[in-house]
Amino acid sequence: MSADDKNRQEIIRLTLSDSPMPDIQIDGMPEFAPGWVWLAGAGPGDPGLLTLHAVNALKQADKVVYDALVSEDILSLVRPDAELFYAGKRGGKPSWNQQDVTNKLIELAKTGHRVLRLKGGDPFVFGRGGEEAQALVAADIPFRMIPGISAGVGGLGYAGIPATHRDVNHAVTFVTGHLAGKGQAELLDWASIAKASPVIVIYMAMSRLAVIAELLLQAGRSSDEPVAIVTHATTARQRIAMGRLAEAAKLAETHTLEPPSIIVIGEVVNLAETLHWFGDKPL
């Protein structure tokens, strides 16, 4: 990053005027310079959970490469003349692979555009944001990281389930479960996780839920341990199902829950009975 690039980062004003609320003007927001890529998190779904840096990026970007979890409400914040590129992956349907995404970011940046890579949640929590940043470094493309609110925190909060509670747990483990039990060496030490972490939050695991539950039960977790599945968290489609670990897969099947979902295992799940505040009551 050149000295000039550093000097021009904190010079503009962000004006939020697309709402019934009075205009809000915020000084000192970074300028989105041509040829840069900003890697930004859109949060778990509710547009109100966007950070100001993410809104600022949406207001300035020329090109937006976004994934399947970014809502129309959030995309409506882009400039009218901005060009959108859908790079989502859903249900085995034809889609860009990771190299396609990286190549597009580099191509757009090298032609002098302000390129926003927008991903649901936080791009740096199981979102490949780190991989994309590495590719930009290798291509000598300047970039900025804009973390977002991860579904494992924000999504559970909308379900009335705090990730930690002083009277319940002093540790939480976040894992991805999409490769569990796929006939290869496990990438995670499920036995150690089961023994060490009072609360386990699992991303991308709906199709592997039965396998994961069995791995945790074999490692000593109680079959009666509370589990919750939160689908479409923070949106009008949010649904929450609560049950026991031994019946986790059946719970998802009974209530026809689908991705995107976040799964949480541990005693904090019980807090949803009194702390639930958003959407329909837990099933």
Backbone torsions as a table, in degrees:
resi	resn	phi	psi	omega
1	MET	NA	126.3	-178.4
2	SER	-76.1	166.3	177.6
3	ALA	-61.9	-38.5	179.1
4	ASP	-62.8	-41.1	178.3
5	ASP	-61.4	-42.7	-179.9
6	LYS	-63.6	-40.1	-175.1
7	ASN	-70.4	-24.5	-174.3
8	ARG	-97.4	7.5	-173.8
9	GLN	-77.6	-29.1	-171.5
10	GLU	-118.6	59.3	-171.3
11	ILE	-129.5	-4.2	-172.5
12	ILE	-111.5	170.9	-178.9
13	ARG	-115.4	132.3	176.0
14	LEU	-96.6	124.8	178.3
15	THR	-112.1	122.2	178.0
16	LEU	-103.1	105.0	-173.8
17	SER	-128.8	1.5	-176.8
18	ASP	-92.5	48.4	-179.1
19	SER	-154.7	164.3	178.0
20	PRO	-71.0	-9.5	178.3
21	MET	-76.7	158.5	175.6
22	PRO	-58.7	152.6	178.2
23	ASP	-57.4	139.9	175.9
24	ILE	-117.9	126.3	178.7
25	GLN	-116.1	130.0	-176.6
26	ILE	-124.4	116.4	179.0
27	ASP	-80.0	157.6	171.6
28	GLY	83.8	12.0	177.4
29	MET	-76.9	150.0	-175.0
30	PRO	-71.0	144.5	174.2
31	GLU	-80.7	136.4	178.0
32	PHE	-90.8	99.5	-174.9
33	ALA	-81.9	147.1	175.6
34	PRO	-56.8	142.0	179.1
35	GLY	87.7	-1.0	178.6
36	TRP	-97.6	155.2	169.8
37	VAL	-119.1	127.5	173.4
38	TRP	-107.0	126.3	178.8
39	LEU	-98.9	107.8	-169.5
40	ALA	-124.4	146.9	174.5
41	GLY	-95.1	135.5	179.6
42	ALA	-95.7	1.8	-177.4
43	GLY	77.9	-178.6	-173.4
44	PRO	-79.6	-5.0	177.2
45	GLY	152.1	-49.9	179.1
46	ASP	-65.0	121.3	-179.5
47	PRO	-58.4	-25.4	178.9
48	GLY	-65.5	-13.8	179.7
49	LEU	-93.4	2.7	172.0
50	LEU	-63.8	142.5	172.3
51	THR	-79.0	160.9	177.2
52	LEU	-63.2	-34.3	177.1
53	HIS	-63.6	-38.2	178.4
54	ALA	-67.3	-41.6	177.0
55	VAL	-62.8	-43.2	177.3
56	ASN	-58.1	-41.2	178.0
57	ALA	-64.0	-43.7	179.7
58	LEU	-62.4	-34.5	-178.5
59	LYS	-73.1	-23.2	-174.2
60	GLN	-108.3	-21.6	-170.5
61	ALA	-63.4	142.3	171.6
62	ASP	-86.5	-38.3	-176.3
63	LYS	-130.6	135.6	-179.3
64	VAL	-125.9	119.1	176.2
65	VAL	-105.2	111.9	-169.5
66	TYR	-125.5	161.0	-177.5
67	ASP	-107.3	-176.7	-170.6
68	ALA	-69.2	-18.6	-175.5
69	LEU	-94.4	4.7	178.2
70	VAL	-91.6	121.9	-172.2
71	SER	-80.4	163.4	175.7
72	GLU	-62.5	-35.4	178.6
73	ASP	-59.8	-40.4	179.7
74	ILE	-71.6	-42.2	179.7
75	LEU	-65.7	-22.3	179.2
76	SER	-67.3	-11.6	-179.9
77	LEU	-84.0	-7.5	-178.8
78	VAL	-73.0	161.1	175.1
79	ARG	-59.7	144.7	-179.1
80	PRO	-57.7	-29.7	-177.6
81	ASP	-96.2	5.8	179.2
82	ALA	-72.9	147.4	178.7
83	GLU	-101.9	133.0	-177.1
84	LEU	-105.1	140.5	177.2
85	PHE	-126.9	117.4	179.6
86	TYR	-84.6	123.8	-178.7
87	ALA	-126.9	29.1	-176.7
88	GLY	-77.2	159.5	177.9
89	LYS	-125.5	122.9	-176.7
90	ARG	-145.9	123.8	167.2
91	GLY	55.0	35.0	177.1
92	GLY	74.4	5.4	179.4
93	LYS	-73.7	156.2	178.8
94	PRO	-55.8	134.6	-177.4
95	SER	-160.6	167.9	176.0
96	TRP	-64.0	144.0	169.2
97	ASN	-91.4	177.1	-174.4
98	GLN	-62.5	-36.6	179.1
99	GLN	-66.1	-36.2	176.0
100	ASP	-59.7	-44.4	-179.3
101	VAL	-62.4	-49.6	-178.6
102	THR	-60.2	-44.3	179.8
103	ASN	-61.2	-39.5	-179.7
104	LYS	-66.9	-41.3	178.0
105	LEU	-59.9	-45.3	-178.3
106	ILE	-67.6	-44.2	179.4
107	GLU	-58.3	-48.1	-177.3
108	LEU	-66.4	-40.1	-179.5
109	ALA	-66.8	-40.4	-177.6
110	LYS	-69.8	-17.7	175.4
111	THR	-94.1	13.1	169.6
112	GLY	87.9	18.6	-179.7
113	HIS	-93.0	158.7	169.9
114	ARG	-88.1	110.1	-169.2
115	VAL	-109.5	121.3	177.6
116	LEU	-106.2	120.4	172.8
117	ARG	-98.2	110.3	-172.2
118	LEU	-113.2	121.6	-177.9
119	LYS	-127.0	148.8	176.1
120	GLY	-64.0	151.5	179.6
121	GLY	67.6	-134.6	176.6
122	ASP	-114.0	122.1	-177.9
123	PRO	-60.4	-16.5	-174.3
124	PHE	-104.5	12.2	171.9
125	VAL	-122.0	94.9	-178.2
126	PHE	57.5	30.5	-176.7
127	GLY	-119.0	6.3	178.4
128	ARG	64.3	14.6	177.2
129	GLY	-62.7	-36.5	178.3
130	GLY	-64.3	-39.6	178.1
131	GLU	-63.9	-41.8	-179.3
132	GLU	-67.6	-37.5	176.9
133	ALA	-63.3	-41.2	178.0
134	GLN	-61.6	-40.5	179.5
135	ALA	-65.5	-37.0	178.4
136	LEU	-66.4	-40.0	176.9
137	VAL	-60.7	-45.8	-179.1
138	ALA	-62.3	-30.9	-179.6
139	ALA	-92.4	4.4	179.1
140	ASP	61.5	39.7	177.4
141	ILE	-101.6	124.0	177.1
142	PRO	-68.9	143.9	-175.7
143	PHE	-146.2	165.3	175.5
144	ARG	-134.0	139.7	175.6
145	MET	-98.9	129.4	177.4
146	ILE	-124.6	94.4	-179.9
147	PRO	-61.4	154.4	176.0
148	GLY	-122.4	176.8	176.6
149	ILE	-80.1	119.5	-178.0
150	SER	-75.3	146.2	178.7
151	ALA	-60.7	-29.2	-179.8
152	GLY	-67.8	-13.7	175.0
153	VAL	-113.3	-58.6	-177.5
154	GLY	-66.8	-41.4	179.4
155	GLY	-64.0	-40.9	177.8
156	LEU	-68.1	-35.9	178.1
157	GLY	-60.1	-38.3	178.2
158	TYR	-72.1	-16.3	175.8
159	ALA	-92.3	0.8	-178.4
160	GLY	77.5	23.6	-178.5
161	ILE	-119.6	102.6	175.9
162	PRO	-71.3	140.0	179.9
163	ALA	-63.3	-32.3	174.8
164	THR	-135.8	152.7	176.2
165	HIS	-147.6	131.8	-172.5
166	ARG	-57.3	-31.5	-178.1
167	ASP	-89.6	-3.4	-174.4
168	VAL	-119.8	-51.7	-175.6
169	ASN	-150.4	144.9	177.3
170	HIS	-114.2	14.2	177.7
171	ALA	-153.8	151.8	176.0
172	VAL	-146.4	143.4	179.4
173	THR	-118.4	128.9	176.9
174	PHE	-103.9	126.6	-178.8
175	VAL	-136.9	161.1	171.3
176	THR	-108.4	136.4	-172.3
177	GLY	-114.1	10.9	-170.7
178	HIS	-72.1	-14.1	178.8
179	LEU	-106.2	2.3	-176.5
180	ALA	-63.5	132.1	173.7
181	GLY	68.1	25.2	-177.4
182	LYS	-94.5	33.0	174.2
183	GLY	73.0	23.7	178.2
184	GLN	-137.3	170.0	177.3
185	ALA	-58.2	131.2	-178.9
186	GLU	-62.8	134.8	177.9
187	LEU	-78.5	-19.6	-179.9
188	LEU	-116.0	146.0	174.7
189	ASP	-88.5	85.1	-175.0
190	TRP	-62.4	-32.8	179.7
191	ALA	-64.6	-43.6	179.0
192	SER	-66.7	-40.0	177.8
193	ILE	-62.1	-43.9	-179.3
194	ALA	-60.4	-38.5	-176.7
195	LYS	-79.9	-32.0	-169.0
196	ALA	-96.2	-25.2	-170.6
197	SER	-111.9	118.8	179.0
198	PRO	-67.8	-27.8	178.8
199	VAL	-129.5	131.0	179.9
200	ILE	-121.4	125.3	177.0
201	VAL	-111.6	125.5	-171.4
202	ILE	-120.4	126.4	176.5
203	TYR	-97.1	153.0	168.9
204	MET	49.8	54.1	-172.8
205	ALA	-132.2	8.7	-173.9
206	MET	-59.8	-41.5	-178.3
207	SER	-76.2	-12.2	-177.1
208	ARG	-114.9	14.3	-171.3
209	LEU	-63.5	-41.0	-179.9
210	ALA	-63.7	-42.1	179.7
211	VAL	-64.2	-45.4	-177.8
212	ILE	-64.8	-43.5	178.5
213	ALA	-59.6	-41.4	-180.0
214	GLU	-66.4	-40.5	177.6
215	LEU	-61.3	-40.8	-179.5
216	LEU	-71.4	-37.9	178.0
217	LEU	-66.0	-40.8	177.8
218	GLN	-62.8	-28.2	-179.5
219	ALA	-86.6	-0.1	173.8
220	GLY	111.5	-0.5	176.6
221	ARG	-68.4	147.3	-177.8
222	SER	-72.5	139.7	177.3
223	SER	-65.0	-22.9	-179.5
224	ASP	-90.9	2.6	-177.6
225	GLU	-62.1	136.7	-178.9
226	PRO	-64.3	141.3	175.2
227	VAL	-137.4	144.1	175.2
228	ALA	-131.7	143.6	173.8
229	ILE	-117.9	123.4	179.7
230	VAL	-115.2	117.7	-178.0
231	THR	-111.8	144.7	-177.5
232	HIS	51.0	46.2	-173.5
233	ALA	-58.0	142.6	175.8
234	THR	71.9	3.5	-179.5
235	THR	-110.8	173.9	178.6
236	ALA	-64.2	-17.5	-179.8
237	ARG	-93.3	6.2	-176.8
238	GLN	-58.8	135.5	172.7
239	ARG	-137.3	146.0	-179.3
240	ILE	-128.3	130.2	174.2
241	ALA	-122.6	133.4	-179.0
242	MET	-120.4	143.4	179.3
243	GLY	-168.6	-150.1	-178.8
244	ARG	-111.0	152.9	-176.7
245	LEU	-57.2	-41.7	-177.1
246	ALA	-62.4	-22.0	-176.9
247	GLU	-114.3	23.0	-174.0
248	ALA	-60.0	-46.9	-178.5
249	ALA	-66.1	-39.2	178.5
250	LYS	-65.5	-34.7	178.6
251	LEU	-60.0	-46.0	179.4
252	ALA	-64.6	-39.8	-178.9
253	GLU	-69.0	-43.9	-177.3
254	THR	-59.8	-40.2	-176.3
255	HIS	-99.7	11.4	179.0
256	THR	45.4	51.3	177.4
257	LEU	-81.9	149.2	-173.9
258	GLU	-139.6	164.7	172.6
259	PRO	-67.7	155.5	-1.3
260	PRO	-78.5	131.4	180.0
261	SER	-136.5	151.5	173.1
262	ILE	-118.4	139.3	-177.1
263	ILE	-117.1	135.3	178.4
264	VAL	-130.1	136.1	-178.4
265	ILE	-123.9	127.6	178.8
266	GLY	142.4	172.3	-174.0
267	GLU	-66.9	-19.6	178.5
268	VAL	-63.0	-21.7	179.1
269	VAL	-56.6	-37.9	-177.5
270	ASN	-62.2	-22.6	-179.0
271	LEU	-66.8	-20.5	179.6
272	ALA	-62.2	-25.5	-179.1
273	GLU	-63.2	-32.0	179.5
274	THR	-108.0	-24.5	-175.6
275	LEU	-98.4	-5.1	179.1
276	HIS	-58.6	132.1	-175.9
277	TRP	-140.0	-13.0	-172.0
278	PHE	-123.7	130.8	174.6
279	GLY	73.9	-162.1	-177.6
280	ASP	-69.3	154.9	177.4
281	LYS	-65.3	153.4	178.0
282	PRO	-57.2	142.1	177.0
283	LEU	-77.5	NA	NA
